[in-house]
Amino acid sequence: MDFSQTLINKSDAIVEQWVEAVYQDEQIEATKELTFKAVRDSLPRVLKALATVLSESEKSDLQTVVDASLEHGLLRAEQGFEPAEIAREYRLLRFIIFSFLEEDLLKASSLELLRAVRLIDTVIDEAIARCFNSYTHGRLQELEQLQSQLRLTNQELTRLVRASKDSLSQLAHELKTPLTSIIGYADLFLRQQRQNPELKDSHSNLESIERVMKSGRLILRLINDTLEISRYDAGRMILQPTVIDVRELINSVIEIIEPLARNKELSLIVDCERAPNQVTTDPLRVQQILTNLLSNAIRYTESGTVSLQCYQESEQTWAVSITDTGLGIALEAQSQIFQPYFRAVSEQQASDSQGTGLGLAIVSRLVQLLHGEIKVDSQLGKGSTFTVILPL
């Protein structure tokens, strides 16, 4: 029986059902923000090549499987997939191919059936191996770029630490945990590769790379936030005021923040009914303020809602209030939350949140730069409201 022709005839249906299955799999979270085309990737090419392998008359086109799988791995690395998510993709693909060919396979002789099953398994296993190979390479490239960025910022960090001796011990404490993680996992990865080179694409090594990169990103964020505060304190932060559409600016911030709320299943409510149509301000700095406040609200809210309300407060001012149903802030901590590195949450909660302790300090300085004021109203265990008031 010619299973290759059956596979070609049903390839479009296989692709559609596979993409739908990947979207619906709750353990493949990386696809939530991807388009159909981005998820589908090179699968049609893989199926076409698989058909040549199954064919008795055509020359097997394994090279296409290899090339497409290598591209797939690099793309999934760029899209931020976890190794386990890629493995589930291929598991679903194997299941769907067999389900579409099942009727024909049952009509075949035992030898034809065994040949087809073995060939399909061999091609998919080869695709998995090649995909993980290029995925690892992509992750390592990203790691190298991260290391390069860290080296480039090292000089400015050194200057910053010398200029801000009071912050040295706090900054060192914040950098210690992710830096220790980077050193430990990088050392583990290198030792495993030296002792057993064939394990380079193993699941544990891929997870080690992920941990290194996650810690590296946190350090980079700490450095960038610290430099932002440094630029303000040194008077080097310059405003670029322009006339802006308030609703349009808020919508652009919401588009960035919405996936974070959706990932935690939080309701994100926006009310701009009473917002002024236009104001004169620095749009980049206002966007930075709103992004930081909304990110914080989502980070420390496990269930419920995060809401943003924009309104004209007086003839001279307008305001944005961001309210959450999260952890809340103790009264005695509310006077300190705008200080660098201060956290009103427990050490465990701070560690879990991946926050830097600098977000509110940056917000406070930006609000002052815009000649505005920021207020906080919070109750422990009930949530918080941050209100930013700015001149029209």
WOPE-V756538 format. One record per residue. N is the residue number from 1. RES is the residue in three letters. SS is DSSP state (hx for helix, st for strand, lp for the rest). PHI is phi in radians with two decimals (NA if undefined). BURIAL is 1 if it has 9 or more other C-alpha atoms within 8 Angstrom, else 0. Layout:
# WOPE-V756538
N_RES_SS_PHI_BURIAL + N_RES_SS_PHI_BURIAL
This chain:
# WOPE-V756538
1_MET_lp_NA_0 + 2_ASP_lp_-1.69_0 + 3_PHE_hx_-1.22_1 + 4_SER_hx_-1.09_1 + 5_GLN_hx_-1.16_1 + 6_THR_hx_-1.06_1 + 7_LEU_hx_-1.12_1 + 8_ILE_hx_-1.10_1 + 9_ASN_hx_-1.10_0 + 10_LYS_hx_-1.81_1 + 11_SER_hx_-1.08_1 + 12_ASP_hx_-1.09_0 + 13_ALA_hx_-1.16_0 + 14_ILE_hx_-1.10_1 + 15_VAL_hx_-1.05_1 + 16_GLU_hx_-1.09_0 + 17_GLN_hx_-1.19_1 + 18_TRP_hx_-1.16_1 + 19_VAL_hx_-1.05_1 + 20_GLU_hx_-1.09_0 + 21_ALA_hx_-1.14_1 + 22_VAL_hx_-1.14_1 + 23_TYR_hx_-1.06_1 + 24_GLN_hx_-1.42_0 + 25_ASP_lp_-1.27_0 + 26_GLU_lp_-1.16_0 + 27_GLN_lp_-1.53_0 + 28_ILE_lp_-1.94_1 + 29_GLU_hx_-1.37_0 + 30_ALA_hx_-1.13_1 + 31_THR_hx_-1.44_1 + 32_LYS_hx_-1.03_0 + 33_GLU_hx_-1.85_0 + 34_LEU_lp_-1.79_0 + 35_THR_lp_-1.40_0 + 36_PHE_hx_-0.99_0 + 37_LYS_hx_-1.11_0 + 38_ALA_hx_-1.17_0 + 39_VAL_hx_-1.30_1 + 40_ARG_hx_-1.04_1 + 41_ASP_lp_0.90_0 + 42_SER_lp_-1.74_1 + 43_LEU_hx_-1.01_1 + 44_PRO_hx_-1.00_1 + 45_ARG_hx_-1.17_1 + 46_VAL_hx_-1.11_1 + 47_LEU_hx_-1.13_1 + 48_LYS_hx_-1.10_1 + 49_ALA_hx_-1.18_1 + 50_LEU_hx_-1.06_1 + 51_ALA_hx_-1.10_1 + 52_THR_hx_-1.19_1 + 53_VAL_hx_-1.18_1 + 54_LEU_hx_-1.31_1 + 55_SER_lp_-1.25_1 + 56_GLU_lp_-1.43_0 + 57_SER_lp_-1.81_0 + 58_GLU_lp_-1.55_0 + 59_LYS_lp_-1.35_0 + 60_SER_lp_-1.11_1 + 61_ASP_lp_-1.87_1 + 62_LEU_hx_-1.20_1 + 63_GLN_hx_-1.09_0 + 64_THR_hx_-1.12_1 + 65_VAL_hx_-1.03_1 + 66_VAL_hx_-1.07_1 + 67_ASP_hx_-1.09_0 + 68_ALA_hx_-1.12_1 + 69_SER_hx_-1.21_1 + 70_LEU_hx_-1.10_1 + 71_GLU_hx_-1.10_1 + 72_HIS_hx_-1.06_1 + 73_GLY_hx_-1.11_1 + 74_LEU_hx_-1.12_1 + 75_LEU_hx_-1.13_1 + 76_ARG_hx_-1.13_1 + 77_ALA_hx_-1.13_1 + 78_GLU_hx_-1.14_0 + 79_GLN_lp_-1.39_0 + 80_GLY_lp_1.42_0 + 81_PHE_lp_-1.20_1 + 82_GLU_lp_-1.47_0 + 83_PRO_hx_-0.95_1 + 84_ALA_hx_-1.12_0 + 85_GLU_hx_-1.21_1 + 86_ILE_hx_-1.14_1 + 87_ALA_hx_-1.04_1 + 88_ARG_hx_-1.18_1 + 89_GLU_hx_-0.97_1 + 90_TYR_hx_-1.23_1 + 91_ARG_hx_-1.11_0 + 92_LEU_hx_-1.13_1 + 93_LEU_hx_-1.07_1 + 94_ARG_hx_-1.03_1 + 95_PHE_hx_-1.09_0 + 96_ILE_hx_-1.22_1 + 97_ILE_hx_-1.04_1 + 98_PHE_hx_-1.15_0 + 99_SER_hx_-1.18_0 + 100_PHE_hx_-1.30_1 + 101_LEU_hx_-1.64_1 + 102_GLU_hx_-0.96_0 + 103_GLU_hx_-1.05_0 + 104_ASP_hx_-1.25_0 + 105_LEU_hx_-1.09_0 + 106_LEU_hx_-1.22_0 + 107_LYS_hx_-1.48_0 + 108_ALA_lp_-1.41_1 + 109_SER_lp_-1.28_0 + 110_SER_hx_-1.04_0 + 111_LEU_hx_-1.15_0 + 112_GLU_hx_-1.12_1 + 113_LEU_hx_-1.08_1 + 114_LEU_hx_-1.08_0 + 115_ARG_hx_-1.07_0 + 116_ALA_hx_-1.10_1 + 117_VAL_hx_-1.09_0 + 118_ARG_hx_-1.10_0 + 119_LEU_hx_-1.15_1 + 120_ILE_hx_-1.07_1 + 121_ASP_hx_-1.07_1 + 122_THR_hx_-1.09_0 + 123_VAL_hx_-1.12_1 + 124_ILE_hx_-1.17_1 + 125_ASP_hx_-1.09_0 + 126_GLU_hx_-1.13_1 + 127_ALA_hx_-1.09_1 + 128_ILE_hx_-1.07_1 + 129_ALA_hx_-1.06_0 + 130_ARG_hx_-1.15_1 + 131_CYS_hx_-1.08_1 + 132_PHE_hx_-1.15_1 + 133_ASN_hx_-1.09_1 + 134_SER_hx_-1.28_1 + 135_TYR_hx_-1.06_1 + 136_THR_hx_-1.09_1 + 137_HIS_hx_-1.05_1 + 138_GLY_hx_-1.10_1 + 139_ARG_hx_-1.15_1 + 140_LEU_hx_-1.15_1 + 141_GLN_hx_-1.10_0 + 142_GLU_hx_-1.10_0 + 143_LEU_hx_-1.10_1 + 144_GLU_hx_-1.10_0 + 145_GLN_hx_-1.12_0 + 146_LEU_hx_-1.11_1 + 147_GLN_hx_-1.07_1 + 148_SER_hx_-1.12_0 + 149_GLN_hx_-1.10_1 + 150_LEU_hx_-1.10_1 + 151_ARG_hx_-1.15_0 + 152_LEU_hx_-1.14_0 + 153_THR_hx_-1.51_1 + 154_ASN_hx_-1.06_0 + 155_GLN_hx_-1.11_0 + 156_GLU_hx_-1.19_0 + 157_LEU_hx_-1.08_1 + 158_THR_hx_-1.05_0 + 159_ARG_hx_-1.10_0 + 160_LEU_hx_-1.10_1 + 161_VAL_hx_-1.10_1 + 162_ARG_hx_-1.13_0 + 163_ALA_hx_-1.37_0 + 164_SER_lp_-2.18_0 + 165_LYS_hx_-1.08_0 + 166_ASP_hx_-1.13_0 + 167_SER_hx_-1.60_0 + 168_LEU_hx_-1.04_1 + 169_SER_hx_-1.16_0 + 170_GLN_hx_-1.17_0 + 171_LEU_hx_-1.12_1 + 172_ALA_hx_-1.07_0 + 173_HIS_hx_-1.12_0 + 174_GLU_hx_-1.17_0 + 175_LEU_hx_-1.44_1 + 176_LYS_hx_-1.07_0 + 177_THR_hx_-1.12_0 + 178_PRO_hx_-1.15_1 + 179_LEU_hx_-1.19_1 + 180_THR_hx_-1.08_0 + 181_SER_hx_-1.10_1 + 182_ILE_hx_-1.04_1 + 183_ILE_hx_-1.09_1 + 184_GLY_hx_-1.13_0 + 185_TYR_hx_-1.27_1 + 186_ALA_hx_-1.12_1 + 187_ASP_hx_-1.14_0 + 188_LEU_hx_-1.06_1 + 189_PHE_hx_-1.09_1 + 190_LEU_hx_-1.15_0 + 191_ARG_hx_-1.14_0 + 192_GLN_hx_-1.11_1 + 193_GLN_hx_-1.23_1 + 194_ARG_hx_-1.21_0 + 195_GLN_hx_-1.33_0 + 196_ASN_lp_-2.56_0 + 197_PRO_hx_-0.98_0 + 198_GLU_hx_-1.24_0 + 199_LEU_hx_-1.56_1 + 200_LYS_lp_-1.06_1 + 201_ASP_lp_-1.79_1 + 202_SER_lp_-1.22_0 + 203_HIS_hx_-1.04_0 + 204_SER_hx_-1.15_0 + 205_ASN_hx_-1.18_1 + 206_LEU_hx_-1.11_1 + 207_GLU_hx_-1.16_1 + 208_SER_hx_-1.09_1 + 209_ILE_hx_-1.06_1 + 210_GLU_hx_-1.04_1 + 211_ARG_hx_-1.15_1 + 212_VAL_hx_-1.04_1 + 213_MET_hx_-1.18_1 + 214_LYS_hx_-1.09_0 + 215_SER_hx_-1.18_1 + 216_GLY_hx_-1.11_1 + 217_ARG_hx_-1.11_1 + 218_LEU_hx_-1.12_1 + 219_ILE_hx_-1.08_1 + 220_LEU_hx_-1.06_1 + 221_ARG_hx_-1.15_1 + 222_LEU_hx_-1.02_1 + 223_ILE_hx_-1.11_1 + 224_ASN_hx_-1.09_0 + 225_ASP_hx_-1.13_1 + 226_THR_hx_-1.13_1 + 227_LEU_hx_-1.14_1 + 228_GLU_hx_-1.08_1 + 229_ILE_hx_-1.14_1 + 230_SER_hx_-1.05_1 + 231_ARG_hx_-1.10_1 + 232_TYR_hx_-1.16_1 + 233_ASP_hx_-1.08_0 + 234_ALA_lp_-1.52_0 + 235_GLY_lp_1.28_0 + 236_ARG_lp_-1.75_0 + 237_MET_lp_-1.60_0 + 238_ILE_lp_-1.88_0 + 239_LEU_lp_-1.44_0 + 240_GLN_lp_-2.25_0 + 241_PRO_lp_-1.22_0 + 242_THR_st_-2.69_0 + 243_VAL_st_-1.37_0 + 244_ILE_st_-2.24_1 + 245_ASP_st_-1.53_1 + 246_VAL_hx_-1.07_1 + 247_ARG_hx_-1.11_1 + 248_GLU_hx_-1.12_0 + 249_LEU_hx_-1.12_1 + 250_ILE_hx_-1.12_1 + 251_ASN_hx_-1.08_0 + 252_SER_hx_-1.15_0 + 253_VAL_hx_-1.21_1 + 254_ILE_hx_-1.07_0 + 255_GLU_hx_-1.04_0 + 256_ILE_hx_-1.30_0 + 257_ILE_hx_-1.47_1 + 258_GLU_hx_-0.93_1 + 259_PRO_hx_-1.03_1 + 260_LEU_hx_-1.12_1 + 261_ALA_hx_-1.16_1 + 262_ARG_hx_-1.12_1 + 263_ASN_hx_-1.08_0 + 264_LYS_lp_-1.72_0 + 265_GLU_lp_1.01_0 + 266_LEU_lp_-1.73_1 + 267_SER_st_-1.45_1 + 268_LEU_st_-1.91_1 + 269_ILE_st_-1.95_0 + 270_VAL_st_-2.17_0 + 271_ASP_st_-2.25_1 + 272_CYS_st_-2.08_1 + 273_GLU_st_-1.03_0 + 274_ARG_st_-1.77_0 + 275_ALA_lp_-1.29_1 + 276_PRO_lp_-1.16_1 + 277_ASN_lp_-1.21_0 + 278_GLN_st_-2.44_0 + 279_VAL_st_-2.43_1 + 280_THR_st_-1.89_1 + 281_THR_st_-2.83_1 + 282_ASP_lp_-1.59_1 + 283_PRO_hx_-1.10_1 + 284_LEU_hx_-1.11_0 + 285_ARG_hx_-1.23_0 + 286_VAL_hx_-1.15_1 + 287_GLN_hx_-1.06_1 + 288_GLN_hx_-1.09_1 + 289_ILE_hx_-1.07_1 + 290_LEU_hx_-1.15_1 + 291_THR_hx_-1.08_1 + 292_ASN_hx_-1.12_1 + 293_LEU_hx_-1.18_1 + 294_LEU_hx_-1.19_1 + 295_SER_hx_-1.06_1 + 296_ASN_hx_-1.08_1 + 297_ALA_hx_-1.04_1 + 298_ILE_hx_-1.21_1 + 299_ARG_hx_-1.04_0 + 300_TYR_lp_-1.86_1 + 301_THR_lp_-2.12_1 + 302_GLU_lp_-1.62_1 + 303_SER_lp_-2.73_1 + 304_GLY_lp_1.91_1 + 305_THR_st_-2.34_1 + 306_VAL_st_-2.21_1 + 307_SER_st_-2.20_1 + 308_LEU_st_-2.15_1 + 309_GLN_st_-2.19_1 + 310_CYS_st_-2.05_1 + 311_TYR_st_-2.75_1 + 312_GLN_st_-1.48_1 + 313_GLU_lp_-1.49_1 + 314_SER_lp_-2.67_0 + 315_GLU_lp_-1.22_0 + 316_GLN_lp_-1.94_0 + 317_THR_st_-2.35_1 + 318_TRP_st_-2.31_1 + 319_ALA_st_-2.47_1 + 320_VAL_st_-2.26_1 + 321_SER_st_-1.96_1 + 322_ILE_st_-2.09_1 + 323_THR_st_-2.08_1 + 324_ASP_st_-2.30_1 + 325_THR_lp_-1.93_1 + 326_GLY_lp_-1.62_1 + 327_LEU_lp_-1.16_1 + 328_GLY_lp_1.39_1 + 329_ILE_lp_-2.23_1 + 330_ALA_lp_-1.08_1 + 331_LEU_hx_-0.99_1 + 332_GLU_hx_-1.21_0 + 333_ALA_hx_-1.61_1 + 334_GLN_lp_-1.16_1 + 335_SER_lp_-1.40_0 + 336_GLN_lp_-1.97_0 + 337_ILE_lp_-1.17_1 + 338_PHE_lp_-1.64_1 + 339_GLN_lp_-1.51_1 + 340_PRO_lp_-1.01_1 + 341_TYR_lp_1.26_1 + 342_PHE_lp_-1.39_1 + 343_ARG_lp_-2.23_0 + 344_ALA_lp_-1.50_1 + 345_VAL_lp_-1.78_0 + 346_SER_lp_-1.21_0 + 347_GLU_hx_-1.04_0 + 348_GLN_hx_-1.13_0 + 349_GLN_hx_-1.14_0 + 350_ALA_hx_-1.12_1 + 351_SER_hx_-1.15_0 + 352_ASP_hx_-1.19_0 + 353_SER_hx_-1.41_0 + 354_GLN_lp_1.11_0 + 355_GLY_lp_-1.38_0 + 356_THR_lp_-1.81_1 + 357_GLY_lp_1.35_1 + 358_LEU_lp_-2.03_1 + 359_GLY_hx_-0.99_1 + 360_LEU_hx_-1.24_1 + 361_ALA_hx_-1.11_1 + 362_ILE_hx_-1.15_1 + 363_VAL_hx_-1.00_1 + 364_SER_hx_-1.03_1 + 365_ARG_hx_-1.19_1 + 366_LEU_hx_-1.17_1 + 367_VAL_hx_-1.10_1 + 368_GLN_hx_-1.09_1 + 369_LEU_hx_-1.07_0 + 370_LEU_lp_-1.53_1 + 371_HIS_lp_1.06_0 + 372_GLY_lp_-2.00_1 + 373_GLU_st_-2.51_1 + 374_ILE_st_-2.20_1 + 375_LYS_st_-2.13_0 + 376_VAL_st_-2.24_1 + 377_ASP_st_-2.29_0 + 378_SER_st_-2.57_1 + 379_GLN_st_-2.24_1 + 380_LEU_lp_-1.03_1 + 381_GLY_lp_1.49_0 + 382_LYS_lp_-2.08_1 + 383_GLY_st_2.07_1 + 384_SER_st_-2.44_1 + 385_THR_st_-2.26_1 + 386_PHE_st_-1.88_1 + 387_THR_st_-2.06_1 + 388_VAL_st_-1.85_1 + 389_ILE_st_-1.98_1 + 390_LEU_st_-2.24_1 + 391_PRO_st_-1.23_1 + 392_LEU_lp_-1.12_1
